[in-house]
């Protein structure tokens, strides 16, 4: 059992940390206030070869593993939850399914631009009428034998990156009577597929530099060669995708918690009351120590899940545990960071309020905390 991060991974992490401190931290609050997706940041991440970390070099990626990807996601979350979220959605949800299930031709056409950072990826599962029961979907894809196309109709909700994406991996029903086995996956080209529309870009409680959209398909014709895998494999693909996706959300949560903790610790060491730094008072010291303990526990669970994923083992339980623990830790640590700064913590001049608002989504996206309990319970035989 080795708890040391490999040297190559540390080098990547340190490179990204330096980039985050120099390029992202100074604009983190501004892009939130402006509700602006920072394309220039993602262009720079592409220049650093960070946009396709877990994708093979053969298709433009870095050829790294899940642990390396988790470390980078954590570093992004440490300074900007919005950038971290869009990055994770691009990688885990937009690119990885094509990497896992695509043909060589699909990888060359659709995966390479994502891995090289020439485009942004997205993934469309949730619908307005579905939430935790994501399999209950109304979006359909009917095959037209005359043209060898699928015709997509329906609406998807809360889709990260949809209005900036160059490709979207979409789930749709191809066999209405087959239940889970009637769901298939398609690659949609938002720029060129007629009938595709972004109908809403949501204003949110936090993470507003990461666009969250409602999208609609009105007789969108998709060439048959954009079916990902075989008909009916969509739900199995979704479960495998979520195993990796939950690790990335756990890593993002650890990053949010780390950023909030560092702000609180720094403030507590400098702010004086009654003639000494507030960190010297038991109530504040114990609060900061508890924050540190929560982060270390969440990070260990995240690294364990990523390491087992890289070993090719089943990680359904591990990824759910990591996501559940880290997301709740992020929210709790961020709340305590606001409390540590007192009135200053409630102002936008200081970062904890941003981490606090951003952290809440971690308990909702990629399966709510309640759903993680269901998944874990099933895995341990309950």
Buried (B, 14 or more C-beta within 10 A) or exposed (E): EEEEBEEEBEEBBEBBBEBBEEBBBEBBBEBBEEBBBBEEBBEBBBEBBBBBBBBBEEBBBBBBBBBBBBBBBBBBBBBBBBBBBBBBBBBBBBBBBBBEBBEEEBBBBBBBBBBBBEBBBBBBBBBEEBBEEBBEBBBBBBBEEEEEBBBBBBBBBBBBBBBBBBBBBBBBBBBEEEEEBBBBBBBBBBEEBEBBEBEBBEEBEBBBBBBBBBBBBEEBEBBEEBBBBEBBBBBBBBEBBBBBBBBBBBBBBBBBBBBBBBBBBEBBBEBEEEEEBBBBBEEBBEBBEEBBEBBEBBBBBBBBBBBBBBEEEEBBBBBBBBBBBBBBBBBBBBBBBBBBBEEBBBEEEBBBBBBBBBBBBBBBBBBBBEBBBBBBEEBEEE
